[in-house]
Amino acid sequence: MKNETKRKIVSPLIMKLTLFLSIVGPGLVTSNLDNDAGGIATYSMAGAQTGYRLMWLLIPVTIALIMFQEMSARMGIVSGKGLADLIREKFGLRITFYSLFFLLFADLGNTMAEFAGIASAGEIFGASRYITVPICAILVWLLVLKSDYKSVERIFILGCSIFLTYIVSGFIIGPNWIEVTTAIIKPDLHSITSKDLPIMVGLLGTSITPWMQFYIQSAVVEKGISTKHLWHSKVDVIAGCSLMLIVTFFIMICCATTIFPSGIVVHDAKDAAIALEPLAGKYSSILFGIGLFNASFFAAAILPLAASYYICQGMGWESGVDRTFKEAPHFFTVFTSMITIGGAMTLIPGIDLFKILIYTQILNGLLIPIVVLYIINLCNDPDIMGEYTNSPTQNFISYILVALMFILNLPTIYYSLR
Amino acid sequence: MEIFKDLNDITLHFSKTLGIKIFNEDGQKLGRVNDFFIDYEEIYPSVLAIQYKRNGFLFYILWEEILYFSYKKIVIKNDAFSRRSRTFPKTLRPKSVTSILANQFTGSTVEYPPLGQIVLDKQIVDTHGKKVVRVNDIQFIKAGKELRVTHAEVGLRSFVRRLNLEKPIDFLIKSLSPQSKYLTNDTTINWKYVHAIPNRNIQKSVRLNLTNEDLKQLHPADLADILEDLDSHGREMIFSNLDPKLAAETLSEVDEDLQASLLNNENPEKAAEIIENMDTDDAADLLNEMDDDKVDAIISNIDDVEIQEEIQELLEHDEDTAGGLMTSEIFEITAELSKSDVLALIQQKHEEVASFHDIYIVDESHNLIGTLSLQELLIHNENALIKDIMNDSDIKSLSVDTHWKEVATYMNKYNMITVPIVSRENELLGMISVDDILDRLLS
């Protein structure tokens, strides 16, 4: 009896690589999403207005991001459930409902920011937002509900590599590296004024968002990664977050070196494109426009989709793009209204988009410590995590990070509401 | 004292009973209601004990010791025995006819988990509606001196109740549209159709086992949908309790991505049994997705040497070609037989063969020399010889290395339900049926 199967012999290295690539993914995708419209705007503005001064903040932000995303990914792998499912099962319907209600509001604001990004990108090419936004809203809707979204996702991820040009641009500019390093290693905490607070919260709020915690966990669950591959998933998260850190770092360097000394205040996307001029010359705004459009469109598709999923999971409603409207009415209603409202808001004449963005950011900033507290609690529950609960060190660092976020949030809210 | 004298409603809701204060006859407060222990062996389970919480510790008190029960307070006997425990020890009856939980060791004692912990806010399988739902609330009914569980509530009304917004929303709806269905109806699931899935830890500590009698009645396609909707733990739990035949049928219906992970969780012996029960083409597709070591372990555990060899052969073909798609479980005969011989053979072999729609005729070196549809066979008289009635000119067949898209085009062009697959030398290897192609076209 022959037990050996006679199949095509694949080299062990390629087998290992394929396995690795099939597990690697959720973290990289999620971190790519971090450089969305809001992210690029915030990083550009931070660099343009404060120079290298606040760049040190990226280090603790990235550490926090790695810690929190690792927890969510681990939770997804061990429990096989989404974050909203676990919150519902552990904390009951009422807490889940109110948490998700506010999260939905924050995400509506975030979706609006993505459409604002699409509008800005369109305006770089001279297209009116009254044309680009409605067309893109319809495209997003069709893309997610009527086509095979997964296959398109890869194109977006590829499109995100446009932001790698910031790295090239950064080296061409050749900033004073010693100055940059000093600013990161020895942060000048005394120079922080109340004016810096919104920027600092913005940096935090665009880098660590509540919805991404839900997104990465669902992505991991959907991939069906087993606990054997926990380590691969950690590498994935760390690689993704580090990539995000590098790109963000260079966006800030470029803006800090080219825009900050000239004293120009960044008003719109066109101004921010100056940072790419050393690399692309007069084509810099085109390059920036394509990158911004890609990132905004990508996030405008994924964000409402992720939000519809977690709302329906938590509330116990049917969900899934492969269902019919009759089978999953709530799911399609939430998804469609988010795109419609998010898109329409950017078109209201005279609306102060910037103010809405700030309020969204505040809501994000308020919600993220709460969501992280849920995550820490769930990650310490042996009923859910079995032997994979948090270590005391992980808990200690996480709690300190949450405390820091609260400390940073409170005065900002105070100042911006005043 | 009449136990329910101040309780006018016939039905009670789980969420409304949480936090009711418990006193003894002297008026001394013992704690607050936290959960219920019910007799999972009954179709409409009666409440056996109430779990209450005092200073963060959990106790239970037997239902018999309760003198008075209302939404305001519960009074129990002064000498009532209460024990500190998270679970409830239950002696099982010798024979259990149960709707949701049962035990392999009947007659012995098991530790029951509380009701809320395994049902409230959790996903359950509604075996009547054939879907996975999340429970918002649980309905009890007053039955004499007892309280019995009757329904799991999953609708909007129970949702609003959990948010403590029942009164204002009711008022609002009443004033807007007094006839609204919302006020009288809620989506509930009769308890006998509720199939709970205790979580990993409860499963481990109390050794409860699910009976799958109610699930076994479901169509494999429905079962597959349910598995897809569950989380990985619930999925594995239900799947590993299916018998190999049902497991095989269900597995063929499940989403491709899930198939391998479900089979991966089974030990090689059980996995081999499941594989044996599947169509060989589906089995080969599935094994193609798995690790080599695991596949070898499964294949070596297959008892039927014929199936074992067929699967190994299929595994050698590329998934996207006719060879990877075909099944080798075909009905092939020699040309010398008569119609009655063939009918007898059909009766004999119906379990091993995937389809009788077309009958394939081979010569002694196993080359395809003719085809005959079942329909044609039936219209001839009993003594007709196959070689006289078979179609031997212009035989429609495809080579084993044809791409599946070409197979689809070919079958569409000639309106074929099944198509024979042959080697370059015209040796009959297998056939592809239209449903194998449809799967590909739709995914």
Chai-1 contact restraints between the chains, C-beta under 6 A:
chainA,res_idxA,chainB,res_idxB,connection_type,confidence,min_distance_angstrom,max_distance_angstrom,comment,restraint_id
A,N3,B,D296,contact,1.0,0.0,6.0,A-B,restraint_1
A,N3,B,S300,contact,1.0,0.0,6.0,A-B,restraint_2
A,T5,B,V295,contact,1.0,0.0,6.0,A-B,restraint_3
A,T5,B,Q312,contact,1.0,0.0,6.0,A-B,restraint_4
A,T5,B,L315,contact,1.0,0.0,6.0,A-B,restraint_5
A,K6,B,E316,contact,1.0,0.0,6.0,A-B,restraint_6
A,R7,B,L315,contact,1.0,0.0,6.0,A-B,restraint_7
A,G80,B,D231,contact,1.0,0.0,6.0,A-B,restraint_8
A,G80,B,S232,contact,1.0,0.0,6.0,A-B,restraint_9
A,G80,B,H233,contact,1.0,0.0,6.0,A-B,restraint_10
A,K81,B,D231,contact,1.0,0.0,6.0,A-B,restraint_11
A,R88,B,D121,contact,1.0,0.0,6.0,A-B,restraint_12
A,E89,B,D121,contact,1.0,0.0,6.0,A-B,restraint_13
A,E89,B,K122,contact,1.0,0.0,6.0,A-B,restraint_14
A,G92,B,D121,contact,1.0,0.0,6.0,A-B,restraint_15
A,L93,B,R162,contact,1.0,0.0,6.0,A-B,restraint_16
A,R94,B,L163,contact,1.0,0.0,6.0,A-B,restraint_17
A,F97,B,L163,contact,1.0,0.0,6.0,A-B,restraint_18
A,G224,B,S261,contact,1.0,0.0,6.0,A-B,restraint_19
A,G316,B,R134,contact,1.0,0.0,6.0,A-B,restraint_20
A,D383,B,N201,contact,1.0,0.0,6.0,A-B,restraint_21
